[in-house]
Amino acid sequence: MKKIGVLILYKDRPTELYSLLWSLRNQTYNNLKIYISDDASGTPIENYHFLVCLINKLKEEGILLIYNKNPFPFGVS
């Protein structure tokens, strides 16, 4: 089974990110590799307990999740 990559561009919208990750978790195709590119958010993802719990759950379920935070904003992708 092929692994599918999903790129998520993120900046300061933790509730929307949670909703998107939850939706990806519930897909029937679960051989995913998720990349989150944070465009220099003001508050780190680690400060949102609900997001950390979901990310840990995804990792436990075998979904590869790669997080990258840019030190400076690059603007609209």
Buried (B, 14 or more C-beta within 10 A) or exposed (E): EEEEEBEBEBBEEBEEBBEBBEEBBEEEEBEBEBBBBBBEBEEEBEEBEEBEEBBEEBEEEEBEBEBEBEEEEEEEE
